[in-house]
């Protein structure tokens, strides 16, 4: 039986959701691959025209007594430690977003099945909630360890800023908002379907 809300069928609404989810996944990939705030450039950023690898080499080279011979040890050591933390946070962000997109793909699959009348939407709602939460956690853990801005800036004077932000964070926040709205809409659809079935 085909359920309708007014003149619009549930399958039509779910098809629109499917299109929005596809755009969301594509936007996620663009945010990861094309934005300098996170990947891939952030893993190879330069600071004052010196590469991250150079700072790591200096951290290793001047261990122990040799540090005393280097006038700028404290600043380099602090920067090196910060970059190590940032590297781990960046990798964690990429992994979390990848899992988020995997759950989103599963979410899309469930919606396709729901359109065909083979699946209950509850599974889609559950996957949607998991996907949204993973992406929110990814952004929070990144922002917690990195001062980012929604403006396109590159600050050489403030070591808290290591690259351009701007579009990257904006895209990720927009994706989280879209996914959250889709989940809420699916919950409303599920409630209406339950009423129609009863």
Backbone as a printed PyTorch tensor [residue, N CA C, xyz], in Angstrom:
tensor([[[ 0.8440, -1.2080,  0.0000],
         [ 0.0000,  0.0000,  0.0000],
         [ 0.8740,  1.2520,  0.0000]],

        [[ 0.5350,  2.1930, -0.8860],
         [ 1.2970,  3.4470, -1.0000],
         [ 0.6670,  4.5100, -0.1120]],

        [[ 1.4230,  4.9460,  0.8840],
         [ 0.9350,  5.9910,  1.7830],
         [ 1.2470,  7.3630,  1.2030]],

        [[ 0.3470,  8.3200,  1.4780],
         [ 0.5350,  9.6800,  0.9740],
         [ 0.3190, 10.6970,  2.0830]],

        [[ 1.0890, 11.7940,  1.9830],
         [ 0.8680, 12.9550,  2.8370],
         [ 0.2860, 14.0300,  1.9360]],

        [[-1.0350, 14.2150,  2.0210],
         [-1.6840, 15.0960,  1.0630],
         [-1.6900, 14.4220, -0.2980]],

        [[-1.0920, 15.0960, -1.2960],
         [-1.0140, 14.5260, -2.6380],
         [ 0.3520, 13.9180, -2.9400]],

        [[ 1.2740, 14.0390, -1.9900],
         [ 2.6430, 13.5560, -2.2070],
         [ 2.8210, 12.1980, -1.5400]],

        [[ 3.3090, 11.2310, -2.3030],
         [ 3.5160,  9.8900, -1.7580],
         [ 4.7740,  9.8450, -0.9010]],

        [[ 4.7980,  8.8940,  0.0330],
         [ 5.9580,  8.7290,  0.9110],
         [ 7.1970,  8.3760,  0.0990]],

        [[ 7.0330,  7.5470, -0.9260],
         [ 8.1830,  7.1500, -1.7490],
         [ 8.8090,  8.3490, -2.4530]],

        [[ 7.9780,  9.3120, -2.8660],
         [ 8.5030, 10.5320, -3.5010],
         [ 9.3210, 11.3440, -2.5030]],

        [[ 8.7950, 11.4770, -1.2820],
         [ 9.5130, 12.2180, -0.2360],
         [10.8450, 11.5510,  0.0710]],

        [[10.8340, 10.2190,  0.1850],
         [12.0640,  9.4870,  0.4880],
         [13.0680,  9.5820, -0.6570]],

        [[12.5790,  9.6480, -1.8820],
         [13.4750,  9.8180, -3.0330],
         [14.1800, 11.1680, -2.9670]],

        [[13.4440, 12.2020, -2.5520],
         [14.0510, 13.5290, -2.3690],
         [15.1130, 13.4660, -1.2770]],

        [[14.7970, 12.7630, -0.1830],
         [15.7740, 12.5780,  0.8950],
         [17.0370, 11.9160,  0.3660]],

        [[16.8330, 10.9270, -0.4930],
         [17.9600, 10.1890, -1.0660],
         [18.8780, 11.1260, -1.8460]],

        [[18.2720, 12.0120, -2.6270],
         [19.0590, 12.9860, -3.3890],
         [19.8320, 13.9290, -2.4890]],

        [[19.1840, 14.3830, -1.4070],
         [19.8520, 15.2870, -0.4590],
         [21.0290, 14.5800,  0.2060]],

        [[20.8440, 13.3040,  0.5630],
         [21.9240, 12.5420,  1.1870],
         [23.1100, 12.3730,  0.2440]],

        [[22.8200, 12.1320, -1.0200],
         [23.8900, 11.9880, -2.0070],
         [24.6890, 13.2770, -2.1160]],

        [[23.9920, 14.4090, -2.1610],
         [24.6640, 15.7140, -2.1930],
         [25.4940, 15.9090, -0.9270]],

        [[24.9660, 15.4530,  0.2130],
         [25.6730, 15.5780,  1.4860],
         [26.9780, 14.7920,  1.4750]],

        [[26.9510, 13.5750,  0.9370],
         [28.1660, 12.7600,  0.8490],
         [29.1840, 13.4140, -0.0690]],

        [[28.7270, 13.9120, -1.2170],
         [29.6330, 14.5810, -2.1590],
         [30.2590, 15.8110, -1.5070]],

        [[29.4490, 16.5740, -0.7740],
         [29.9530, 17.7610, -0.0720],
         [30.9890, 17.3760,  0.9760]],

        [[30.7460, 16.2610,  1.6640],
         [31.7050, 15.7570,  2.6460],
         [33.0460, 15.4430,  1.9990]],

        [[33.0030, 14.7910,  0.8590],
         [34.2350, 14.4420,  0.1430],
         [34.9660, 15.7000, -0.3010]],

        [[34.2130, 16.6900, -0.7840],
         [34.8210, 17.9620, -1.1950],
         [35.4820, 18.6360,  0.0020]],

        [[34.7920, 18.6130,  1.1510],
         [35.3340, 19.2310,  2.3600],
         [36.6410, 18.5780,  2.7710]],

        [[36.7300, 17.2590,  2.6290],
         [37.9430, 16.5400,  3.0090],
         [39.0770, 16.7480,  2.0140]],

        [[38.7590, 16.6870,  0.7370],
         [39.8050, 16.6530, -0.2900],
         [40.1800, 18.0140, -0.8680]],

        [[39.2540, 18.9490, -0.8600],
         [39.5080, 20.2160, -1.5400],
         [39.7310, 21.3830, -0.5990]],

        [[39.4730, 21.2030,  0.6830],
         [39.6250, 22.3060,  1.6260],
         [40.9490, 22.1910,  2.3630]],

        [[41.6910, 23.2920,  2.4100],
         [43.0180, 23.2590,  3.0190],
         [42.9800, 23.2260,  4.5350]],

        [[41.7850, 23.3200,  5.1270],
         [41.7200, 23.3490,  6.5900],
         [42.0020, 21.9830,  7.1920]],

        [[41.8160, 20.9000,  6.4160],
         [41.9200, 19.5890,  7.0430],
         [42.7500, 18.5840,  6.2550]],

        [[42.5390, 18.4270,  4.9630],
         [43.1970, 17.3390,  4.2310],
         [43.1950, 17.6470,  2.7490]],

        [[44.2950, 17.3650,  2.0280],
         [45.5310, 16.7590,  2.5000],
         [46.5950, 17.7660,  2.9390]],

        [[46.3870, 19.0530,  2.6000],
         [47.4450, 20.0360,  2.8360],
         [47.7860, 20.2060,  4.3080]],

        [[46.8030, 20.0130,  5.1880],
         [47.0480, 20.2570,  6.6040],
         [48.0840, 19.2990,  7.1840]],

        [[48.2770, 18.1560,  6.5410],
         [49.2850, 17.2120,  7.0190],
         [50.6800, 17.5980,  6.5420]],

        [[50.7610, 18.5370,  5.6230],
         [52.0550, 18.9490,  5.0680],
         [52.2390, 20.4610,  5.1140]],

        [[51.5530, 21.1060,  6.0500],
         [51.6120, 22.5610,  6.1180],
         [53.0110, 23.0540,  6.4470]],

        [[53.2820, 24.2710,  6.0690],
         [54.5430, 24.8990,  6.4430],
         [54.2690, 26.0140,  7.4300]],

        [[55.2190, 26.2590,  8.2870],
         [55.1110, 27.3450,  9.2560],
         [56.3960, 28.1440,  9.1760]],

        [[56.2800, 29.4180,  8.8020],
         [57.4390, 30.2730,  8.5900],
         [58.4080, 29.6370,  7.5930]],

        [[57.8310, 29.0740,  6.5250],
         [58.5840, 28.5120,  5.4070],
         [59.4130, 27.2890,  5.7920]],

        [[59.0680, 26.6390,  6.8820],
         [59.7410, 25.4030,  7.2740],
         [58.6900, 24.3080,  7.3660]],

        [[58.9980, 23.1550,  6.8130],
         [58.0070, 22.0870,  6.7790],
         [57.8550, 21.4270,  8.1420]],

        [[56.7430, 20.7310,  8.3100],
         [56.5080, 20.0010,  9.5490],
         [57.6040, 18.9630,  9.7640]],

        [[58.0090, 18.2990,  8.6890],
         [59.0720, 17.2980,  8.8010],
         [60.3480, 17.9080,  9.3540]],

        [[60.6350, 19.1460,  8.9600],
         [61.8340, 19.8260,  9.4600],
         [61.7520, 20.0180, 10.9620]],

        [[60.5910, 20.4140, 11.4480],
         [60.4210, 20.6060, 12.8860],
         [60.5110, 19.2790, 13.6390]],

        [[59.9450, 18.2420, 13.0620],
         [60.0610, 16.9360, 13.6980],
         [61.5190, 16.5020, 13.7600]],

        [[62.2480, 16.7310, 12.6780],
         [63.6730, 16.3880, 12.6500],
         [64.4260, 17.1430, 13.7330]],

        [[64.0810, 18.4140, 13.9030],
         [64.7650, 19.2180, 14.9190],
         [64.4160, 18.7250, 16.3160]],

        [[63.1610, 18.3290, 16.5020],
         [62.7700, 17.7960, 17.8090],
         [63.5780, 16.5420, 18.1430]],

        [[63.8120, 15.7210, 17.1320],
         [64.5890, 14.5040, 17.3480],
         [66.0830, 14.8020, 17.4580]],

        [[66.5510, 15.7050, 16.6220],
         [67.9860, 16.0040, 16.5410],
         [68.5220, 16.6430, 17.8050]],

        [[67.7210, 17.5220, 18.4020],
         [68.2060, 18.2780, 19.5510],
         [67.7270, 17.7180, 20.8850]],

        [[67.4540, 16.4210, 20.9360],
         [67.0890, 15.7910, 22.2050],
         [68.2530, 15.8670, 23.1960]],

        [[67.9040, 15.8980, 24.4950],
         [68.9430, 15.8700, 25.5190],
         [69.7740, 17.1260, 25.5620]],

        [[71.0680, 16.9690, 25.7530],
         [71.9770, 18.0970, 25.9340],
         [72.0690, 18.9830, 24.7060]],

        [[71.8600, 18.4270, 23.5310],
         [72.0030, 19.2150, 22.3100],
         [70.9760, 20.3300, 22.2380]],

        [[69.8680, 20.2050, 22.9840],
         [68.8630, 21.2620, 22.9860],
         [69.4370, 22.5780, 23.5050]],

        [[70.3900, 22.4850, 24.4250],
         [70.9630, 23.6860, 25.0150],
         [71.7080, 24.5240, 23.9850]],

        [[72.1070, 23.8960, 22.8950],
         [72.8400, 24.6130, 21.8650],
         [71.8960, 25.3320, 20.9040]],

        [[70.6310, 25.0940, 21.0550],
         [69.6630, 25.6910, 20.1250],
         [68.8960, 26.7880, 20.8420]],

        [[69.0660, 28.0250, 20.3980],
         [68.5000, 29.1850, 21.0890],
         [66.9760, 29.1750, 21.1310]],

        [[66.3830, 28.6150, 20.0930],
         [64.9300, 28.6900, 19.9640],
         [64.2610, 27.3680, 20.3400]],

        [[64.8680, 26.6290, 21.2350],
         [64.3850, 25.2800, 21.5630],
         [62.9450, 25.2760, 22.0700]],

        [[62.6460, 26.1580, 23.0260],
         [61.3220, 26.1430, 23.6540],
         [60.2050, 26.3210, 22.6360]],

        [[60.3840, 27.2860, 21.7380],
         [59.3440, 27.5430, 20.7360],
         [59.2100, 26.3630, 19.7770]],

        [[60.3550, 25.8220, 19.3380],
         [60.3160, 24.6990, 18.4100],
         [59.7090, 23.4680, 19.0840]],

        [[60.0940, 23.2140, 20.3290],
         [59.5670, 22.0520, 21.0500],
         [58.0560, 22.1740, 21.2290]],

        [[57.6030, 23.3650, 21.6040],
         [56.1690, 23.5890, 21.7810],
         [55.4270, 23.3950, 20.4690]],

        [[55.9810, 23.9480, 19.4030],
         [55.3570, 23.8180, 18.0900],
         [55.3380, 22.3650, 17.6400]],

        [[56.4550, 21.6700, 17.8790],
         [56.5430, 20.2690, 17.4870],
         [55.4960, 19.4320, 18.2200]],

        [[55.3710, 19.6450, 19.5130],
         [54.3710, 18.9130, 20.2960],
         [52.9570, 19.2220, 19.8150]],

        [[52.7130, 20.4970, 19.5220],
         [51.3940, 20.9060, 19.0240],
         [51.0810, 20.2330, 17.6980]],

        [[52.0740, 20.1860, 16.8180],
         [51.8650, 19.5750, 15.5080],
         [51.6210, 18.0750, 15.6180]],

        [[52.2880, 17.4380, 16.5770],
         [52.0630, 16.0060, 16.7750],
         [50.6200, 15.7480, 17.2000]],

        [[50.1440, 16.5740, 18.1340],
         [48.7530, 16.4440, 18.5850],
         [47.8050, 16.7170, 17.4260]],

        [[48.1080, 17.7750, 16.6760],
         [47.2360, 18.1610, 15.5700],
         [47.1980, 17.0820, 14.4920]],

        [[48.3160, 16.4430, 14.2630],
         [48.3620, 15.3630, 13.2780],
         [47.4070, 14.2420, 13.6880]],

        [[47.4670, 13.8400, 14.9700],
         [46.6000, 12.7690, 15.4590],
         [45.1300, 13.1690, 15.3700]],

        [[44.8420, 14.4270, 15.7320],
         [43.4620, 14.9180, 15.6830],
         [42.9510, 14.9410, 14.2460]],

        [[43.8110, 15.3470, 13.3210],
         [43.4350, 15.4010, 11.9130],
         [43.1270, 14.0120, 11.3800]],

        [[43.9900, 13.0540, 11.6980],
         [43.7610, 11.6730, 11.2630],
         [42.4670, 11.1390, 11.8740]],

        [[42.2460, 11.4350, 13.1610],
         [41.0080, 11.0030, 13.8280],
         [39.7900, 11.6020, 13.1390]],

        [[39.8950, 12.8830, 12.7450],
         [38.7890, 13.5500, 12.0550],
         [38.4740, 12.8290, 10.7470]],

        [[39.5210, 12.5440,  9.9650],
         [39.3310, 11.8930,  8.6670],
         [38.6840, 10.5180,  8.8490]],

        [[39.1600,  9.7480,  9.8400],
         [38.6140,  8.4110, 10.0930],
         [37.1450,  8.5000, 10.5170]],

        [[36.8340,  9.4280, 11.4310],
         [35.4530,  9.5830, 11.8990],
         [34.5170,  9.9830, 10.7670]],

        [[34.9650, 10.9240,  9.9330],
         [34.1350, 11.3530,  8.8060],
         [33.9250, 10.2070,  7.8250]],

        [[34.9690,  9.3950,  7.6220],
         [34.8420,  8.2340,  6.7350],
         [33.7850,  7.2630,  7.2710]],

        [[33.8160,  7.0040,  8.5880],
         [32.7920,  6.1500,  9.1980],
         [31.4120,  6.7930,  9.0790]],

        [[31.3570,  8.1160,  9.2720],
         [30.0930,  8.8290,  9.1370],
         [29.4980,  8.6730,  7.7460]],

        [[30.3620,  8.7560,  6.7200],
         [29.8920,  8.5950,  5.3460],
         [29.4680,  7.1580,  5.0750]],

        [[30.1570,  6.1860,  5.7010],
         [29.7670,  4.7820,  5.5440],
         [28.3650,  4.5460,  6.1120]],

        [[28.1130,  5.1140,  7.2960],
         [26.7760,  4.9950,  7.8860],
         [25.7420,  5.7330,  7.0390]],

        [[26.1630,  6.8360,  6.4240],
         [25.2480,  7.5800,  5.5640],
         [24.8850,  6.7520,  4.3290]],

        [[25.8840,  6.0400,  3.7840],
         [25.6230,  5.1740,  2.6330],
         [24.6540,  4.0500,  3.0220]],

        [[24.8610,  3.4840,  4.2260],
         [23.9390,  2.4510,  4.7180],
         [22.5400,  3.0310,  4.9180]],

        [[22.5070,  4.2660,  5.4030],
         [21.2510,  4.9810,  5.5910],
         [20.5230,  5.1240,  4.2520]],

        [[21.2580,  5.4730,  3.2100],
         [20.6810,  5.6050,  1.8710],
         [20.1240,  4.2660,  1.3960]],

        [[20.8630,  3.1870,  1.6610],
         [20.4200,  1.8540,  1.2480],
         [19.0880,  1.5020,  1.9080]],

        [[18.9830,  1.8070,  3.2060],
         [17.7430,  1.5130,  3.9360],
         [16.5800,  2.3260,  3.3730]],

        [[16.8460,  3.5790,  3.0110],
         [15.7820,  4.4140,  2.4370],
         [15.3260,  3.8580,  1.0880]],

        [[16.2970,  3.3720,  0.2890],
         [15.9350,  2.7480, -0.9930],
         [15.0030,  1.5570, -0.7440]],

        [[15.3570,  0.7520,  0.2600],
         [14.5120, -0.3980,  0.6030],
         [13.1450,  0.0570,  1.1220]],

        [[13.1450,  1.1670,  1.8720],
         [11.8820,  1.6930,  2.3910],
         [10.9810,  2.1510,  1.2520]],

        [[11.5960,  2.7520,  0.2170],
         [10.8280,  3.1780, -0.9590],
         [10.1780,  1.9660, -1.6210]],

        [[10.9110,  0.8420, -1.6200],
         [10.3860, -0.3870, -2.2180],
         [ 9.4260, -1.1240, -1.2820]],

        [[ 9.2430, -0.5760, -0.0920],
         [ 8.3250, -1.1740,  0.8670],
         [ 8.8600, -2.4060,  1.5600]],

        [[10.1930, -2.5680,  1.5860],
         [10.7860, -3.7830,  2.1540],
         [11.3980, -3.5680,  3.5350]],

        [[11.5170, -2.3300,  3.9430],
         [12.1790, -2.0490,  5.2140],
         [11.3590, -1.0630,  6.0260]],

        [[11.4580, -1.1890,  7.3350],
         [10.8360, -0.2050,  8.2080],
         [11.7780,  0.9810,  8.3400]],

        [[11.2350,  2.1740,  8.4090],
         [12.0640,  3.3870,  8.4550],
         [12.8620,  3.5220,  9.7480]],

        [[12.5020,  2.7390, 10.7670],
         [13.2280,  2.8500, 12.0420],
         [14.7180,  2.5770, 11.8560]],

        [[15.0450,  1.6290, 10.9880],
         [16.4570,  1.3230, 10.7360],
         [17.1640,  2.5260, 10.1190]],

        [[16.4680,  3.1940,  9.2160],
         [17.0350,  4.3910,  8.5960],
         [17.2390,  5.5040,  9.6030]],

        [[16.2750,  5.6660, 10.5100],
         [16.3890,  6.6930, 11.5530],
         [17.5900,  6.4050, 12.4470]],

        [[17.7490,  5.1300, 12.8420],
         [18.8730,  4.7430, 13.7050],
         [20.2140,  5.0220, 13.0270]],

        [[20.3380,  4.6200, 11.7670],
         [21.5800,  4.8610, 11.0250],
         [21.8270,  6.3540, 10.8340]],

        [[20.7500,  7.0980, 10.6110],
         [20.8780,  8.5470, 10.4500],
         [21.3820,  9.2180, 11.7150]],

        [[20.8510,  8.7830, 12.8600],
         [21.2950,  9.3430, 14.1450],
         [22.7670,  9.0360, 14.3760]],

        [[23.1720,  7.7840, 14.1080],
         [24.5810,  7.3960, 14.2850],
         [25.4820,  8.2200, 13.3790]],

        [[25.0880,  8.3630, 12.1090],
         [25.8810,  9.1380, 11.1490],
         [26.0390, 10.5830, 11.5910]],

        [[24.9400, 11.1900, 12.0350],
         [24.9820, 12.5910, 12.4700],
         [25.8530, 12.7620, 13.7080]],

        [[25.7160, 11.8460, 14.6700],
         [26.5030, 11.9340, 15.9030],
         [27.9950, 11.7830, 15.6300]],

        [[28.3500, 10.8650, 14.7330],
         [29.7650, 10.6730, 14.3940],
         [30.3490, 11.9490, 13.8020]],

        [[29.6090, 12.5930, 12.9100],
         [30.1120, 13.8160, 12.2840],
         [30.2160, 14.9530, 13.2900]],

        [[29.2560, 15.0340, 14.2010],
         [29.3200, 16.0720, 15.2380],
         [30.5300, 15.8530, 16.1410]],

        [[30.7610, 14.5970, 16.5390],
         [31.9260, 14.2690, 17.3730],
         [33.2140, 14.6030, 16.6380]],

        [[33.2630, 14.3050, 15.3320],
         [34.4610, 14.5900, 14.5330],
         [34.7950, 16.0750, 14.5490]],

        [[33.7840, 16.9110, 14.3560],
         [34.0150, 18.3580, 14.3450],
         [34.4050, 18.8630, 15.7270]],

        [[33.7030, 18.3850, 16.7710],
         [33.9880, 18.8520, 18.1310],
         [35.4090, 18.5010, 18.5420]],

        [[35.8440, 17.2560, 18.2710],
         [37.1900, 16.8660, 18.6880],
         [38.2470, 17.6200, 17.8960]],

        [[37.9230, 18.0110, 16.6580],
         [38.8840, 18.7940, 15.8730],
         [38.9610, 20.2220, 16.4050]],

        [[37.8040, 20.8280, 16.6180],
         [37.7610, 22.2160, 17.0870],
         [38.3480, 22.3310, 18.4920]],

        [[38.1360, 21.3090, 19.3190],
         [38.6450, 21.3280, 20.6920],
         [40.1720, 21.4170, 20.7220]],

        [[40.8250, 20.8420, 19.7260],
         [42.2910, 20.8250, 19.6920],
         [42.8910, 21.8150, 18.7060]],

        [[42.0720, 22.4840, 17.9400],
         [42.5660, 23.4270, 16.9420],
         [41.6930, 24.6670, 16.9310]],

        [[42.3160, 25.8060, 17.0570],
         [41.5570, 27.0450, 16.9250],
         [41.2970, 27.2670, 15.4360]],

        [[40.0440, 27.1670, 15.0300],
         [39.7290, 27.3890, 13.6240],
         [38.8330, 28.6070, 13.5030]],

        [[38.7100, 29.0850, 12.3090],
         [37.8960, 30.2630, 12.0610],
         [37.0430, 30.0190, 10.8360]],

        [[35.9430, 30.7170, 10.7650],
         [35.0940, 30.6160,  9.5900],
         [35.5000, 31.6380,  8.5310]],

        [[36.5840, 32.3640,  8.8020],
         [37.1370, 33.2810,  7.8120],
         [38.3410, 32.6210,  7.1540]],

        [[38.6160, 33.0030,  5.9130],
         [39.7820, 32.4640,  5.2200],
         [41.0230, 33.2190,  5.6640]],

        [[41.7230, 32.6770,  6.6530],
         [42.9120, 33.3510,  7.1640],
         [44.0700, 32.3720,  7.2470]],

        [[45.2540, 32.9240,  7.1840],
         [46.4630, 32.1340,  7.4310],
         [47.3450, 33.0140,  8.2850]],

        [[47.4880, 32.6620,  9.5490],
         [48.2210, 33.5040, 10.4810],
         [49.6100, 32.9470, 10.7360]],

        [[50.6230, 33.7530, 10.4300],
         [51.9980, 33.3580, 10.7220],
         [52.3910, 33.7560, 12.1390]],

        [[51.6610, 34.6980, 12.7210],
         [52.0290, 35.2120, 14.0390],
         [51.3920, 34.4200, 15.1800]],

        [[50.3300, 33.6980, 14.8980],
         [49.6270, 32.9440, 15.9300],
         [49.7060, 31.4580, 15.6020]],

        [[50.4170, 30.7050, 16.4170],
         [50.6220, 29.2840, 16.1300],
         [49.3540, 28.4540, 16.2970]],

        [[48.2870, 29.0580, 16.8260],
         [47.0220, 28.3330, 16.9340],
         [46.3480, 28.1680, 15.5790]],

        [[46.7200, 29.0200, 14.6290],
         [46.1650, 28.9240, 13.2810],
         [47.2310, 28.3290, 12.3670]],

        [[46.9310, 27.2030, 11.7690],
         [47.9220, 26.5560, 10.9100],
         [47.5090, 26.5170,  9.4430]],

        [[46.3790, 27.0490,  9.1100],
         [45.9910, 27.0270,  7.7080],
         [44.6670, 27.6960,  7.4780]],

        [[44.2540, 27.7420,  6.2300],
         [42.9810, 28.3520,  5.8830],
         [41.8400, 27.5390,  6.4750]],

        [[40.8320, 28.2290,  6.8970],
         [39.6490, 27.5420,  7.4060],
         [38.5120, 27.7900,  6.4290]],

        [[37.7100, 28.7960,  6.7350],
         [36.6700, 29.2210,  5.7950],
         [35.7170, 28.1300,  5.3710]],

        [[35.8170, 27.7120,  4.1100],
         [34.8360, 26.8150,  3.5110],
         [34.7940, 25.4420,  4.1720]],

        [[35.9450, 24.9400,  4.6390],
         [35.9820, 23.6080,  5.2450],
         [35.0490, 23.4680,  6.4270]],

        [[35.2420, 24.2630,  7.4940],
         [34.3350, 24.1780,  8.6410],
         [32.8930, 24.5030,  8.2850]],

        [[32.7140, 25.4630,  7.3960],
         [31.3440, 25.8260,  7.0030],
         [30.6360, 24.6280,  6.3730]],

        [[31.3310, 23.9440,  5.4580],
         [30.7360, 22.7890,  4.7890],
         [30.3840, 21.6970,  5.7950]],

        [[31.2930, 21.4250,  6.7240],
         [31.0620, 20.3620,  7.7010],
         [29.8890, 20.6840,  8.6140]],

        [[29.7900, 21.9300,  9.0450],
         [28.6740, 22.3380,  9.8990],
         [27.3610, 22.2360,  9.1280]],

        [[27.3690, 22.6590,  7.8690],
         [26.1640, 22.5770,  7.0270],
         [25.7230, 21.1250,  6.8730]],

        [[26.6980, 20.2150,  6.6620],
         [26.3800, 18.7930,  6.5130],
         [25.7180, 18.2510,  7.7770]],

        [[26.2650, 18.6130,  8.9370],
         [25.6870, 18.1640, 10.2150],
         [24.2610, 18.6700, 10.3810]],

        [[24.0370, 19.9280, 10.0150],
         [22.6930, 20.5080, 10.1230],
         [21.7200, 19.7840,  9.1940]],

        [[22.1540, 19.5530,  7.9420],
         [21.2980, 18.8620,  6.9640],
         [20.9420, 17.4620,  7.4530]],

        [[21.9630, 16.7140,  7.9110],
         [21.7130, 15.3530,  8.3890],
         [20.7660, 15.3330,  9.5820]],

        [[20.9550, 16.2690, 10.4980],
         [20.0850, 16.3390, 11.6770],
         [18.6430, 16.6390, 11.2760]],

        [[18.4740, 17.5590, 10.3110],
         [17.1290, 17.8880,  9.8280],
         [16.4830, 16.6980,  9.1300]],

        [[17.2900, 15.9450,  8.3510],
         [16.7630, 14.7560,  7.6790],
         [16.2970, 13.7130,  8.6940]],

        [[17.0870, 13.5220,  9.7410],
         [16.7050, 12.5600, 10.7840],
         [15.3950, 12.9860, 11.4410]],

        [[15.2780, 14.2670, 11.7820],
         [14.0470, 14.7600, 12.4100],
         [12.8540, 14.6040, 11.4720]],

        [[13.0800, 14.8610, 10.1770],
         [12.0000, 14.7060,  9.1980],
         [11.5770, 13.2410,  9.0870]],

        [[12.5530, 12.3310,  9.1070],
         [12.2270, 10.9020,  9.0450],
         [11.4330, 10.4570, 10.2700]],

        [[11.7890, 11.0000, 11.4240],
         [11.0520, 10.6730, 12.6510],
         [ 9.5920, 11.1280, 12.5310]],

        [[ 9.3820, 12.3360, 11.9780],
         [ 8.0140, 12.8370, 11.7760],
         [ 7.2510, 11.9660, 10.7880]],

        [[ 7.9340, 11.5610,  9.7020],
         [ 7.2990, 10.6870,  8.7080],
         [ 6.9070,  9.3590,  9.3460]],

        [[ 7.8170,  8.8220, 10.1620],
         [ 7.5400,  7.5490, 10.8350],
         [ 6.3130,  7.6610, 11.7420]],

        [[ 6.2110,  8.7690, 12.4680],
         [ 5.0620,  8.9750, 13.3530],
         [ 3.7600,  9.0580, 12.5620]],

        [[ 3.8050,  9.7780, 11.4290],
         [ 2.6050,  9.9020, 10.5920],
         [ 2.2150,  8.5480,  9.9980]],

        [[ 3.2360,  7.7750,  9.5830],
         [ 2.9610,  6.4450,  9.0310],
         [ 2.3280,  5.5350, 10.0790]],

        [[ 2.8040,  5.6290, 11.3060],
         [ 2.2310,  4.8190, 12.3910],
         [ 0.7550,  5.1520, 12.6020]],

        [[ 0.4240,  6.4520, 12.5020],
         [-0.9730,  6.8710, 12.6480],
         [-1.8240,  6.3440, 11.4990]],

        [[-1.2640,  6.4220, 10.2590],
         [-2.0030,  5.9440,  9.0920],
         [-2.2280,  4.4370,  9.1630]],

        [[-1.2320,  3.7130,  9.6600],
         [-1.3420,  2.2570,  9.7430],
         [-2.3090,  1.8120, 10.8280]],

        [[-2.4120,  2.6480, 11.8760],
         [-3.3360,  2.3120, 12.9650],
         [-4.7610,  2.7800, 12.6220]]])
